[in-house]
């Protein structure tokens, strides 16, 4: 935990009221203020004093008295490891560029013919989707202009959520996943 505790170490257990103000800070100044026996508020700022993140409630919990089982670390290349390769430093996401996509199929001619015959709808609420076996939904395209990644993610998430809520509230899609 943050303070010496005769009952043993405490570790973060739950967070509430997390607000992220900036994502590119390389150094942080962190201030944790005790608000209760096992709770703190946390404020972090960059070296200029600009806020980076605030956490209104950080709850700690004591570690159990039983020994924690050891976990073997998967070797590189294991099917159970996750690697995030770093992008080159000069990589910049192009605003307004549609992502590329690919269809994997043993019979590409059949897939191409099926895609040519498919109808295109502007949203998921159309009633003529009722007898459709498969719906492929291209994510909404955000217009160029807003270069702030946080607001772009919020806008895209709102558009996706609105479409999914519309889909799930239709009487004919109640039993779909």
N, C-alpha and C positions, 0 to 999 in steps of 0.2 A: 504494500500500500504506500501511500504518500508519507505517512508518519511511522515511526517505530511502533510496533504493536506487540505486546507480550504474548498475545494469543496466536501469533503466527502471521504469515504474509497474507495480504488481501490483493485480489486482482480485479480489474474492471469487469463488471458483470452486465450492466445495462446503461444505455445512453438515452437521453431525451432532450429535445429542443436543440438539435444540431443545426447550425447555420454555417454554410461555407460561403465566404466572401471572395476568396481568391484561390487559384489552384496552382500557380506557378512559383510559389515561394520556395526558395532553396534553404532558407534559415528561418527558424521560428524562435520567438520569445514566448514562453508559456507561463501562465499564471494560474495556479489551482487554488481555489478558496474553499475551505471547509464550510459546508452548509448544514451538516448533520453528522451523526456518528460514522456513517459509511457513505456520505454523499459529498460531492464537490461540484462547483462550477469551474469551467475551464475556459480561458480566453487565450488565444494565440495570435500573435501579430508578427509581421515581418520586421526586419531591422529598422525600417523607417517609421514604425509604429502603426502602420495600416493593418486593420483587422484581417485575419486569414480565416479563422474558424472560432466559433463559440459553441460551447456545450452547456446548456442550462442545468442539466443534472447528469453527473457521472456517478453511478452507484458501484460500490466495491463489495466483494463477497470474499469471505475467508476461504482459503484452499482447504480441501478435505484433509483429515488426518491420515487417511489411507495413502499409500504411495501411489503416485501417478504412474500408470503403465508407460513403458517406453514404446516409442513408435519408430520403426525403422524408416529411414529416409530412402525413398525410391532412387534408384540410380538414373542417371541421365539417359534419356531415350526410353524410359519405362512408359507403359501405357497409362500409368497412374500419375504421371508428373505433368505439370502445366508450365509451359515456357512461354514467355511473352518476349519475342525478339524485339530488340530496340530498333526503332526507325532511324534512318540516317538523319543527321542533324539538319540537313537542308530540306527535309520533307515537310511540305505544307499541304494541308487539305484544301483542295480547290473548292471554293464556295460556288454552289449552283451546278456542280458536276454530278450527274447521275451515277450511282455505283454500277459497276459491271456485274453481270450475273451469268450463270451457266446452267444448263440443264444436262444432267447426266442420264443417258438412256442407251440401252442396247440397240434400240431401233430408232435412230434419229429421224428417219423420214416420217414415221408415224407421229412422233412428238411434234415435228414441224407442221404437219398437216392439221393436227389437233389444235395447235396454237393459232393457225390461220383461221380456223372455223370458230374459234371462241369469240364470244361477244365481250365487249368491254363496257363496264359500268363505272360511273363516277364515285360510287360509295357502296357500302355494305347494306344499305337499307332498301334496296330495290326489291320489289316483290317477284320479279322474274328470275330471281336467284333460287326460288323455291325448289325446283326440280333439278338443281345442279349437283352433280356428284362431287366436284372438286372446285374450290375457289382459290385462285392464286391472287394474293393481294400485294401489290407493290406499295411499299411504304410511301407515305406522303412526301412530296418533294418540297423542301423549304426554299423560298425565294432568296436570291442573294441579297445581301445588304446588312444583315445582322451578323457580325463576325465574332460575337461573344459566344463561346461554346456552351456556357451554362444556359443562356437564354434560348439558344438553338435547341438544346436537348429538352428544355421545358416545353418549347413550342411543339416539337415533334411528339413528345410524350402526350401532350394534351390532345393533339390530333388523333393519335393512335387510340387513346383512351375513349375519346368521343365516338370513333367508329366502332370500337369493340362493344361499348355500352349499347349503341344502336343495334348492333347485330344480336347481342344477347337478350335484348328486351323484345325482339320480334317473337310473336307467338309460334311461328313455324321453325324457329331455331332454338327453342328452349332445350331440346335434347341433344344439341350439337356441342362439340368441343372446339 
